[in-house]
Amino acid sequence: MNAGPGRPSGGGGGGGRRRRRGRRPNNQRGQRPGPGLSRENKDGIYTAPMDHSYRAALAGGNNSNGHKGGGRQRPGFATQYPQPEPEPLPAITEDTNSRIFAFIEDLFFMAKIQETARKLNVKVEFVKSDKDLMEKMSQNGDEKPSLIIFDLNLASVKPLTLIPKLKSKLKKGTSIIGFLSHVQGDLKQKAHEVGCDMVLPRSAFSQNLPQLLRRHGAPEDVEPTVQ
């Protein structure tokens, strides 16, 4: 029998009158595109998934230390910029009193200090013992040193024993700075306890040497230009 109006062909009985609804394949039913899959919006336009690394790029876009994410810097790791070289002091003469003394035997640091002092017109004298220091200080009359530098690993003078003696004698008019290896945390603590005003790793001491010599090597009537 030919199908009449409104009747589907190829089927008899009441079941043939039901309208069959199309079903999605099992592998598409309820499936949401995961990472790496494309998405189809209501207009039929496929869009590529957004890479989640964009968040780190946006958050760390202004982070100059190269770390991704959060835009935060770890404490103590702030971006460092090279400090400008300080201006030289007025030229000195042979009669100029030295305001800086150094207990250093390391040839590398001795050469570096001498070269930096020459450029800045600062006089620095190297001493080997407390007696040697007192003799050179006596030549300056009543003028006390502005700075005494210690290599805290210099065993010949025992810095941890000598520093408190000098501190009690010279009072606050003289700054004492020591340098050591960056891994010597215990020695750094002990140096502070006996009166060392500043303790620096070797690299930091070398980097800040021009500013230190310029500040402490300037005569008292010359105002320091660096902090």
C-alpha positions in Angstrom: 0.0 0.0 0.0 1.3 3.4 -0.9 1.8 5.7 2.0 -0.9 8.3 2.4 -0.5 11.9 3.4 1.2 12.3 6.7 2.3 8.6 6.9 6.0 7.6 6.6 6.8 5.1 4.0 8.3 1.7 4.7 6.6 0.9 8.0 3.2 -0.3 9.1 1.5 -0.3 12.5 1.4 2.4 15.1 5.2 2.4 15.5 5.6 3.8 12.1 3.7 6.9 13.0 6.4 7.9 15.6 8.8 10.6 14.6 12.3 9.4 15.1 14.6 11.9 16.7 18.2 11.9 15.7 20.8 11.0 18.3 24.3 12.2 18.7 27.0 9.6 18.4 28.1 8.3 21.8 31.5 9.8 21.4 30.0 13.3 21.1 27.1 13.2 23.6 27.7 15.6 26.5 31.4 15.8 25.6 33.1 19.1 26.4 36.2 20.0 24.5 39.2 19.6 26.7 42.6 21.2 26.5 44.0 21.2 23.0 40.5 20.8 21.3 38.8 23.4 19.3 35.5 24.9 20.3 32.4 25.6 18.2 30.2 28.5 19.2 26.6 29.1 18.4 27.4 30.7 15.0 29.4 27.6 13.9 32.8 29.3 14.2 35.6 27.2 15.4 38.0 28.9 17.8 41.3 27.6 19.0 41.7 27.0 22.8 43.5 29.8 24.7 46.9 28.8 26.0 46.8 29.2 29.8 50.3 30.5 29.8 48.9 33.9 28.8 48.1 34.4 32.5 51.7 34.2 33.5 52.7 36.5 30.6 50.1 39.1 31.7 50.9 38.8 35.3 54.6 38.9 34.9 54.7 41.3 32.0 56.3 44.0 34.1 58.5 41.7 36.0 62.0 42.6 35.0 63.8 39.7 36.8 62.6 37.1 34.3 60.5 35.0 36.6 57.0 34.0 35.4 53.7 34.2 37.2 52.4 36.4 40.0 54.5 39.4 39.2 56.2 39.0 42.5 59.9 39.0 43.3 61.4 36.8 45.9 62.6 38.8 48.9 66.2 39.8 48.5 66.2 39.3 44.8 65.1 42.8 43.6 66.4 44.0 40.3 69.8 45.5 40.7 71.2 48.3 38.5 74.8 49.3 38.2 75.7 52.3 40.3 77.2 55.3 38.6 80.9 56.0 39.3 81.3 58.7 41.9 83.1 61.9 41.0 86.8 62.1 42.0 87.8 64.2 45.0 90.2 67.2 44.7 93.7 66.1 44.0 95.8 65.0 46.9 99.4 65.5 47.8 102.0 63.4 49.5 101.3 65.3 52.8 97.6 64.4 52.7 96.7 62.3 55.7 95.2 58.9 55.0 91.6 58.5 56.4 91.3 54.9 55.3 93.3 51.9 56.5 93.0 48.3 55.4 94.0 45.0 56.9 94.2 43.1 53.6 96.8 40.8 52.1 94.8 39.4 49.2 96.7 40.7 46.1 93.5 40.9 44.0 91.7 43.2 46.5 94.8 45.2 47.2 95.2 46.0 43.5 91.6 46.8 43.1 91.6 49.1 46.0 94.7 50.9 44.9 93.3 51.4 41.4 90.0 52.6 42.6 91.6 55.0 45.1 93.9 56.4 42.5 90.9 57.2 40.2 89.0 58.9 43.1 92.1 60.8 44.5 91.7 58.9 47.8 94.6 57.8 50.0 94.5 54.3 51.4 97.2 52.6 53.5 97.5 48.9 54.1 98.6 47.8 57.5 99.6 44.4 58.9 99.1 44.7 62.6 97.5 46.8 65.3 100.9 48.3 66.1 101.5 49.2 62.5 98.0 50.9 62.5 98.8 52.9 65.6 102.1 54.2 64.2 100.4 55.4 61.0 97.5 56.9 63.0 100.0 58.9 65.2 101.3 60.6 62.1 97.9 62.1 61.5 97.9 63.9 64.8 94.4 64.2 66.3 92.6 63.1 63.1 91.1 59.7 63.5 90.6 57.3 60.6 87.2 57.5 58.9 87.3 53.8 57.8 89.1 50.6 58.6 88.6 47.7 56.3 89.1 44.1 57.4 89.5 40.9 55.4 87.7 38.8 58.0 89.6 35.7 56.9 93.0 37.3 57.6 94.3 35.0 60.3 97.5 36.9 60.9 95.7 39.7 62.8 92.7 37.8 64.2 90.0 40.4 63.2 87.4 39.2 65.8 89.9 40.0 68.6 91.2 43.2 67.1 87.9 44.8 66.0 86.5 45.3 69.6 89.8 46.8 70.8 89.7 49.4 67.9 86.1 50.0 68.4 86.5 50.9 72.1 89.5 53.1 71.3 88.1 55.0 68.3 84.5 55.1 69.3 81.9 56.2 66.7 84.2 58.4 64.7 85.5 55.4 62.7 83.5 52.9 60.7 84.8 49.3 60.5 83.8 47.3 57.5 84.6 43.6 56.9 84.2 41.3 53.9 84.1 37.6 53.7 82.8 34.7 51.6 79.0 34.7 51.1 78.7 31.2 52.7 80.3 32.3 56.0 77.1 33.1 57.9 78.5 32.3 61.3 81.6 34.5 60.8 79.3 37.4 59.7 77.2 37.1 62.8 80.3 37.0 65.1 81.8 40.1 63.3 78.6 42.1 64.0 78.7 41.0 67.6 82.2 42.2 68.2 81.5 45.7 66.7 81.9 45.5 62.9 79.6 48.2 61.5 79.1 46.5 58.1 79.9 43.0 56.9 79.7 42.4 53.1 80.2 39.4 50.8 83.3 39.8 48.6 81.2 40.5 45.5 79.2 43.2 47.2 82.3 44.8 48.7 83.9 44.9 45.3 80.8 46.4 43.7 80.4 49.1 46.4 84.1 49.9 46.7 84.0 53.2 44.8 81.2 54.6 46.9 82.8 53.5 50.1 86.2 55.0 49.3 84.6 58.2 48.0 82.5 58.7 51.1 85.1 57.9 53.7 88.1 59.3 51.8 86.7 62.8 51.5 88.1 65.4 53.9 85.8 66.5 56.6 85.2 69.8 54.9 84.0 68.1 51.7 80.4 66.9 51.7 80.0 63.4 50.3 78.0 63.2 47.1 77.0 59.5 47.4 74.9 57.6 49.9 
